[in-house]
């Protein structure tokens, strides 16, 4: 084809293509609009779905928050920890110490561990028991069941206690003797083992407290138990010692009866009296003298106010004579102490001074003692103690030796 | 450290509650009243023998047998024991 002819046809071709394009344009726009509408509808549906899901999530979140609030409210008053019918707890105390006495070399002579078990059922019955582990001079370990009792909370004011219990007569032995409570490293003269204050007994006890008019209160503890026994020698001059620690037998068949009553006229002030009576048996291992009178009287006082802690206690145990007996005559053990303690707040120091006096049938055991102490309270239940005892006993006896004592005690 | 700061504060609160709440035997009320009565019992009775123990020392469940033991040893009434337990469990 000649080149000139081609040039003439080109405008016609362009015009034809434009016309074709113009005819085809309406169909493409309609399709695009439809597609857009479809996409828009899809988006609307998706937004609706998302809004529905969001609403569900918000509702679920509100339910969760409401449940969490309910759980927190319920947890305040109820939980498996609080509501479990039986609960076991292990408490106790431990002490380590050092003693340097005039007549002996200083030594680390205290290493005690006293676990206490509490098992409570439904706030109705409590079993409690204290074990004592103590390292002795010869390196052996002394183990002792200090007490084991089943306590039945009969009413709000009456608890029935059965088993081996710390003697309810007096206050120091049953309430103050644990090392973390006792404000000095040593017990008052006459309040140790086989001295004037009875340690424990085995029997039944009823005890409790009664509010008798604002602010007066009364506490009581009455008991019947096997009672103590005593060692002496047929035809001998003196009863050797009284064994006022619980025994699981009552060889003389006579029980002892007694207890303690205290009044609290105002908070912090307590005045108690104790009395026990009964019979006991004096023995020497091969023979025995039954039916000897046994009596105890005691009184205690405490005033705790602010920084002051003042206490005093008196106790006397007596074995009576028996007409016609070839055994030793009557015997008496008595002791008393008075103690003042003062907390030097805001420091953690506490000063203590105590006087105690012990008289027994044996002059070698008698003792009068001044004790001065300074405590540092690491915590209410952890105390480091340093003390000095000025002892006055029979010359040449350990009871006459002054002593320097260190102790660290922890109640847990 | 926090414990040592809180404990004296707790003592002061207890002392305030003790002054504010009358010691009426047998008067029972809601938890708030039991808490206040318990604070008074705690501050007035524990020191008869030993230093006050911090409520934060033990868990709620542990205080139950401990207070039961103290009820026996300290001659607390059942109502006093329940009040002081409420206090210990809510102050720890």
Interface residues (C-beta under 8 A of the other chain):
Chain A: X77 X79 X81 X82 X84 X87 X88 X89 X91 X116 X118 X119 X120 X123 X126 X128 X151 X153 X155 X156 X157 X159 X161 X174 X175 X176 X180 X181 X207 X208 X209 X210 X211 X214 X215 X219 X220 X221 X262 X267 X268 X270 X302 X304 X309 X377 X380 X381 X411
Chain B: X7 X18 X22 X23 X24 X25 X26 X31 X44 X45 X47 X48 X49 X50 X51 X52 X53 X54 X57 X59 X60 X61 X62 X64 X65 X66 X68 X69 X71 X72 X73 X74 X75 X76 X77 X78 X79 X80 X89
